[in-house]
């Protein structure tokens, strides 16, 4: 197994891309306030204020928006929007936690 180490800037770029993908999926779920907060976090990542950005992202998952619910895997045969939401939200949370450490 090969382990690829990323620096914080590469992880931040990946996180911004993951936020874009998640926001598109959240739009279909009517999560407009969460989208606004995630976009604020993305803007902060662009200014290298990573600490504030990560706080907003973690709060979106664990706080009022409860985006953590989308990370739960569902059983099923088909690739659906639910699985896409699960994968996209898990990626955002994972990347945010990686930067936070």
Number of C-alpha atoms within 10 A of each C-alpha: 3 4 5 6 8 10 9 15 14 11 16 23 15 16 22 22 14 20 23 18 16 22 22 12 19 21 13 10 11 10 14 14 14 22 21 12 17 25 19 15 24 26 15 17 20 14 10 14 13 21 14 13 25 24 14 22 24 19 18 21 20 13 12 10 16 13 23 17 13 19 20 15 14 11 8 9 6 8 8 11 13 18 18 17 24 20 17 22 25 21 18 25 21 13 19 24 14 15 16 14 5
